[in-house]
Amino acid sequence: MAMKKRQGKSTNMKNNLKFLTAITLIFLVSIPVFSQTYISGGNVFGTWKSTESPYIIESDISIAEEGRLVIESGVEVIFTGPFALEIYGRIDVSGTATDSVYFTVQDTTGFTTNNYDGWYGLVFVGIGSTQTENSTLEYTHIEFSAGSGITCLQYSNLEIKNSTIVSNKDKGINLLDNSDIVIENITMANNSNGGFEISYSAPTMDGFNIYSNNGSGIQINGTPASNSMPTFTKGIIHHNSSVTSGGGISMTGGAKLSLIETAIFSNTSNQQGGGIYCGFSYVKLNKVTITDNLAQAGGAISFVQTNGTNPTVSNSILWGNYPDEIVATSSQPDVTYCDVQDGYAGEGNIDANPWFVNAENNNFKLNWAGFPNDSYTKSPCIDNGHPHAKFDPDGTRADMGAYYFHQSITIQPATKNTFENLSVYPNPAINSISIHNDQPLDNVQVCSLSGQVVMEFNSFKLNTSYDVSNLQSGVYIIRINQNNGEFFTKKLIKK
């Protein structure tokens, strides 16, 4: 009997051990396995994979001129000391919107107190290079460099897309000597010595947010050997602070810039040009909003000896800057079709509150509360740009400022029976139109695409013809209004 009991206990113990082993195996399988790769220095190439991340960098590393390094999405590259990645060849960083690639440092101790010895960023070197294929940085995050996040020296074969360059001790990006790179959708913020510095280079940039840098948001120095002009479109430059001239943008030494559809606001300069300082240089501004900037002089823009070529400012808004909007010293800027507070001489210029949607919350879109009617609620900057400028995307005359007011008429649902059998003919029309409907209609308006009522008819019969011969050729909107609030719209083409 005792022997049977011992055997039963032994069998139970074995079963328990099997159960615990199975549970342990399940638990171990459920734990993700993390790996890391140490890079001791020298040339790097091949592919860095997310399954082998993070990559721990223990010395300076480089990509040879004939070399190529691919970095997969989700990889983290961590530098343990004052080292850099120098690129003479090609690098392809392939982050995604949900899984960026990070370049950072192992220890940020002393970063905020300037007692810091971190890594030194990505350095692209193209001197004497025969490299023709582009390097790409996509969805890349670069931070905590003791120098600039990215430095390019005579290196133009670089595309940066959907990336962030933040919290570096020098600049976010520093371009030197004909580094004409291409940038699309980038953020440069909280860098200690300016956001973006360009010396003798002509990059292009479309879609950018440059803010909260200690120094000018953008600094441009000198004319590139190609004599090309940097071109920046559709961005915002804000809350940067410079102890010298140019809080938002500073241009010196023959620099050039074309700036389009950009808002510059809440920047400060201890000297001249809260928004822009243009000294001995040339700038072309089109559809730019400059507001709420601060300087000793030239709150919006300061022009100084602008290199024999008059800067141009068109279709723009300069409003609410301190202590003034434009100061021109030995310079004659050509300012036309702009809204300038307190006025400025030039064709088409106005001096009227632009009626931003919500300036206190940095919404500088134009307001038209009663669109498409109630013109007294319409911003004076709408449809008031240069008459020969490119039309806004909605097909109307150019607005002033970085953000156009989209003049689309919303068709609200009406009772089906009211307009079920409505027709307007002929369309296109030459001299007259006829409106047919099964029910009487209360009011008909013919509106321009800007929302202005150009013809109006009240209390008309079921089938009526109306003279439109006095309308100029073009596209109009017929708006049919009922007293109960229902309305219907239809496009009319007048030949």
NUGUBA-971825 format. One line per 8 residues: their letters; for each residue x, y, z of C-alpha. Coordinates in steps of 0.05 Angstrom, whole numbers. Each point is the difference from the previous one (the first is absolute). Example, Ala and Ser with C-alpha at 12.3 -4.5 7.8 and 13.67 -1.06 7.14 Angstrom:
residues 2
as) 246 -90 156 ~ 27 69 -13
END
This chain:
residues 495
mamkkrqg) 0 0 0 ~ 56 47 19 ~ 35 -16 -65 ~ -63 18 -40 ~ -5 67 36 ~ 73 16 -16 ~ -12 -18 -72 ~ -61 45 -2
kstnmknn) 39 58 29 ~ 56 -12 -50 ~ -49 0 -58 ~ -32 64 24 ~ 68 33 7 ~ 19 -19 -71 ~ -66 28 -26 ~ 11 65 38
lkfltait) 71 7 -28 ~ -27 -11 -71 ~ -53 54 12 ~ 51 50 28 ~ 47 -14 -58 ~ -55 12 -51 ~ -20 65 34 ~ 72 22 2
liflvsip) 10 -14 -74 ~ -64 38 -17 ~ 24 58 43 ~ 68 1 -34 ~ -31 -2 -69 ~ -44 59 17 ~ 60 44 20 ~ 28 38 -61
vfsqtyis) 73 -11 -11 ~ 41 64 -5 ~ 68 4 -31 ~ 51 55 -9 ~ 59 10 -46 ~ 65 34 19 ~ 38 39 -53 ~ 72 11 22
ggnvfgtw) 18 51 -55 ~ 26 4 -72 ~ -38 -9 -65 ~ -72 -24 2 ~ -42 -28 -57 ~ -55 -50 -14 ~ -67 0 36 ~ -16 17 72
kstespyi) -62 -39 19 ~ -53 15 52 ~ 9 -71 28 ~ 72 18 18 ~ -16 69 29 ~ 22 40 37 ~ 68 11 -33 ~ 49 25 53
iesdisia) 55 45 -30 ~ 65 -2 39 ~ 45 42 -46 ~ -2 42 -64 ~ -31 -36 -59 ~ -2 16 -74 ~ -29 -21 -66 ~ 52 -4 -55
eegrlvie) -10 35 -66 ~ -17 -65 -35 ~ -39 -26 60 ~ -74 -3 17 ~ -36 -8 67 ~ -74 -17 4 ~ -36 10 66 ~ -68 -32 8
sgvevift) -60 30 35 ~ -1 -7 75 ~ 76 1 8 ~ 30 41 57 ~ 72 24 -7 ~ 30 20 67 ~ 68 35 6 ~ 38 -11 64
gpfaleiy) 47 60 -6 ~ 25 58 -43 ~ -3 -39 -65 ~ -30 15 -69 ~ -25 -37 -60 ~ 36 27 -61 ~ -32 -15 -67 ~ 44 3 -62
gridvsgt) -42 -50 -38 ~ -74 -15 7 ~ -48 -12 58 ~ -73 -19 -6 ~ -41 7 64 ~ -68 -31 -11 ~ -43 18 59 ~ -76 0 -5
atdsvyft) -56 43 28 ~ -11 -50 56 ~ 71 -22 11 ~ 54 53 -8 ~ 75 -9 3 ~ 34 34 60 ~ 70 29 5 ~ 13 19 72
vqdttgft) 51 -3 57 ~ 7 -48 58 ~ 8 52 54 ~ -28 71 -2 ~ 31 21 67 ~ 23 72 -3 ~ -39 16 -64 ~ -40 57 32
tnnydgwy) 60 27 39 ~ 48 3 -59 ~ 46 -51 33 ~ -15 -51 -54 ~ 42 -46 -42 ~ -50 -36 -44 ~ 3 -26 -71 ~ 12 46 -60
glvfvgig) -56 -15 -49 ~ -2 -23 -72 ~ 55 32 -42 ~ -7 -6 -76 ~ 65 15 -38 ~ 0 7 -75 ~ 67 32 -14 ~ 27 -31 -64
stqtenst) -54 -53 2 ~ -24 -35 -63 ~ -63 -24 36 ~ -62 11 -44 ~ -54 -38 37 ~ -39 36 55 ~ 3 -17 73 ~ -68 1 33
leythief) -24 13 71 ~ -73 -16 8 ~ -38 1 66 ~ 65 12 36 ~ 6 31 69 ~ 67 32 19 ~ 12 28 70 ~ 51 20 53
sagsgitc) 60 12 -45 ~ 56 41 31 ~ 7 32 -69 ~ -53 6 -54 ~ -50 -56 -12 ~ 20 -2 -74 ~ 60 33 -33 ~ 12 0 -76
lqysnlei) 66 22 -32 ~ -4 4 -75 ~ -51 -56 2 ~ -64 10 -42 ~ -22 -72 -10 ~ -46 -2 60 ~ -75 -3 8 ~ -32 9 69
knstivsn) -74 -16 8 ~ -48 -2 59 ~ 54 9 51 ~ 14 36 66 ~ 66 33 20 ~ -6 23 72 ~ 39 18 63 ~ 70 6 -29
kdkginll) 54 44 29 ~ 16 36 -65 ~ -48 3 -60 ~ -53 -48 -20 ~ 29 -3 -71 ~ 63 36 -24 ~ 14 3 -75 ~ 69 22 -24
dnsdivie) 27 16 -69 ~ -48 -22 -55 ~ -40 -51 39 ~ -64 7 -41 ~ -42 -53 35 ~ -75 -14 -5 ~ -45 2 61 ~ -73 -18 6
nitmanns) -42 3 64 ~ 50 13 56 ~ 0 26 70 ~ 60 37 30 ~ -11 20 72 ~ 34 16 66 ~ 70 3 -28 ~ 49 43 38
nggfeisy) 32 42 -55 ~ -54 7 -53 ~ -45 -46 -39 ~ 27 -2 -71 ~ 65 33 -24 ~ 16 5 -74 ~ 67 24 -25 ~ 13 7 -75
saptmdgf) -53 -53 -15 ~ -68 -3 -34 ~ -45 -53 32 ~ -74 -8 -15 ~ -49 -11 56 ~ -75 -15 -4 ~ -39 -8 64 ~ 38 21 62
niysnngs) -10 19 73 ~ 59 38 30 ~ -13 22 71 ~ 27 14 70 ~ 73 3 -21 ~ 50 43 38 ~ 24 41 -59 ~ -31 16 -67
giqingtp) -49 -51 -26 ~ 37 3 -67 ~ 68 32 -13 ~ 23 9 -72 ~ 70 23 -17 ~ 29 16 -68 ~ -16 -19 -71 ~ 13 -71 -24
asnsmptf) 47 -10 -58 ~ -59 -23 -43 ~ -33 68 13 ~ -63 -40 15 ~ -52 25 50 ~ -24 -41 59 ~ -75 -11 -7 ~ -44 -14 60
tkgiihhn) -75 -13 -4 ~ -58 -15 47 ~ 32 6 68 ~ -4 35 67 ~ 57 35 38 ~ -17 19 71 ~ 22 12 71 ~ 74 5 -18
ssvtsggg) 44 50 37 ~ 64 32 -24 ~ 48 46 38 ~ 21 28 -68 ~ -43 21 -60 ~ -53 -44 -30 ~ -44 -39 49 ~ -36 -41 -52
ismtggak) 48 6 -59 ~ 68 34 -5 ~ 34 13 -68 ~ 69 29 -9 ~ 58 5 -49 ~ -37 -4 -66 ~ -48 -55 20 ~ -63 -15 -41
lslietai) -67 -30 17 ~ -68 -13 -31 ~ -53 -10 54 ~ -71 -21 -18 ~ -63 -15 41 ~ 35 5 67 ~ -21 29 68 ~ 53 34 43
fsntsnqq) -25 17 70 ~ 20 11 72 ~ 75 5 -13 ~ 46 49 36 ~ 64 36 -17 ~ 43 42 47 ~ 19 43 -60 ~ -36 7 -67
gggiycgf) -51 -42 -36 ~ -45 -38 47 ~ -29 -39 -58 ~ 54 8 -54 ~ 67 36 -4 ~ 25 10 -71 ~ 69 32 0 ~ 40 7 -64
syvklnkv) -44 -55 -29 ~ -62 -13 -43 ~ -66 -31 21 ~ -64 -13 -39 ~ -62 -10 43 ~ -66 -23 -29 ~ -62 -17 41 ~ 35 7 67
titdnlaq) -32 18 67 ~ 46 36 49 ~ -32 17 67 ~ 14 7 74 ~ 76 6 -7 ~ 44 45 44 ~ 65 38 -13 ~ 34 66 15
aggaisfv) -18 22 -71 ~ -36 -33 -58 ~ -48 -43 40 ~ -21 -36 -63 ~ 59 12 -48 ~ 64 40 1 ~ 33 14 -68 ~ 72 25 2
qtngtnpt) 40 16 -63 ~ -33 -55 -40 ~ 56 -13 -49 ~ -23 44 -58 ~ -62 -43 -14 ~ -65 22 30 ~ -33 -55 43 ~ -73 -15 -18
vsnsilwg) -58 -12 46 ~ -68 -17 -31 ~ -67 -29 20 ~ 22 1 72 ~ -23 23 69 ~ 44 40 48 ~ -42 14 61 ~ 8 7 75
nypdeiva) 76 1 4 ~ 38 44 49 ~ 22 55 -3 ~ -16 6 -75 ~ -9 -41 -62 ~ 55 19 -50 ~ 65 37 9 ~ 41 12 -63
tssqpdvt) 71 28 6 ~ 35 15 -67 ~ -51 -47 -30 ~ -62 7 -44 ~ -43 -62 8 ~ -56 -9 -51 ~ -62 -13 43 ~ -65 -11 -39
ycdvqdgy) -69 -28 14 ~ 15 -8 74 ~ -37 15 64 ~ 49 41 41 ~ -20 30 67 ~ 6 76 -1 ~ 8 -4 -76 ~ 58 -5 -48
agegnida) 9 31 -69 ~ -12 -47 -57 ~ -51 -22 -51 ~ -60 -36 29 ~ 22 6 73 ~ -53 7 54 ~ -1 16 74 ~ -57 -40 31
npwfvnae) -7 -51 55 ~ 9 -67 -36 ~ -51 -35 45 ~ 37 -63 17 ~ -43 -57 23 ~ 34 -4 69 ~ 67 35 5 ~ 5 -12 75
nnnfklnw) 5 -75 -14 ~ 45 9 -61 ~ -55 -12 -51 ~ 16 51 -54 ~ -50 -24 -51 ~ -45 53 -29 ~ -71 8 26 ~ -65 9 -37
agfpndsy) -53 -16 52 ~ -60 10 -46 ~ 26 -34 -62 ~ -23 2 -55 ~ -44 60 20 ~ 10 54 52 ~ 60 33 -34 ~ 8 45 61
tkspcidn) 27 -63 37 ~ 51 -14 -56 ~ 75 11 14 ~ 26 56 -43 ~ 57 -46 -20 ~ -46 -48 -37 ~ 2 10 -76 ~ 45 60 9
ghphakfd) 67 -28 -23 ~ 32 19 -66 ~ -53 -8 -55 ~ 51 -34 -46 ~ 28 -47 53 ~ -14 -74 -3 ~ -71 -14 22 ~ -12 -34 66
pdgtradm) -15 -75 -3 ~ -75 14 3 ~ 6 39 -66 ~ -10 69 30 ~ 45 61 -1 ~ 62 -7 45 ~ -10 18 73 ~ 52 35 42
gayyfhqs) 39 -40 51 ~ 24 -71 10 ~ -69 -32 4 ~ -53 12 -52 ~ -74 -3 17 ~ -31 -58 -37 ~ -63 25 -33 ~ -41 -63 -8
itiqpatk) -75 4 10 ~ -26 -58 42 ~ -63 -30 -28 ~ -44 -16 60 ~ -51 -56 -6 ~ -70 26 -17 ~ -67 -35 1 ~ 3 -44 -61
ntfenlsv) -68 22 -27 ~ 18 74 1 ~ 53 -4 -54 ~ -12 -70 -27 ~ -16 22 -71 ~ 36 68 -1 ~ 38 16 -64 ~ 39 61 -26
ypnpains) 8 6 -75 ~ 34 14 -46 ~ 66 -12 35 ~ 48 27 -26 ~ -44 62 -10 ~ 8 58 -48 ~ -55 51 11 ~ -51 -32 47
isihndqp) -14 -58 46 ~ -64 -36 17 ~ -14 -31 67 ~ -51 -56 5 ~ -25 -31 65 ~ -63 -36 24 ~ -9 48 58 ~ 6 76 7
ldnvqvcs) 68 25 21 ~ 11 60 45 ~ 67 29 -20 ~ 53 -11 -53 ~ 70 29 2 ~ 55 -1 -52 ~ 67 3 37 ~ 72 8 -22
lsgqvvme) 49 -54 23 ~ 22 48 54 ~ -71 -1 29 ~ -21 69 -24 ~ -73 5 -21 ~ -1 29 -71 ~ -74 -12 -17 ~ -61 -16 43
fnsfklnt) -73 -19 -14 ~ -57 -5 50 ~ -69 -34 0 ~ 3 -28 -70 ~ -47 -49 -34 ~ 10 -74 -14 ~ 28 10 -69 ~ 35 66 -12
sydvsnlq) 53 26 -47 ~ 51 51 24 ~ 46 47 -37 ~ 74 -14 15 ~ 29 35 -61 ~ 34 52 44 ~ 41 -52 36 ~ 73 -5 -21
sgvyiiri) 23 -66 -28 ~ 21 -48 55 ~ -22 -50 53 ~ -54 18 50 ~ -39 -34 55 ~ -76 2 -1 ~ -27 -3 72 ~ -74 -14 10
nqnngeff) -25 18 70 ~ -65 -19 34 ~ -30 39 58 ~ 4 -62 43 ~ 76 1 -4 ~ 9 -53 -54 ~ 44 17 -59 ~ 28 -32 -62
tkklikk) 61 20 -42 ~ 19 -14 -72 ~ 58 22 -44 ~ -16 46 -58 ~ 46 13 -59 ~ -11 66 -35 ~ 28 5 -71
END
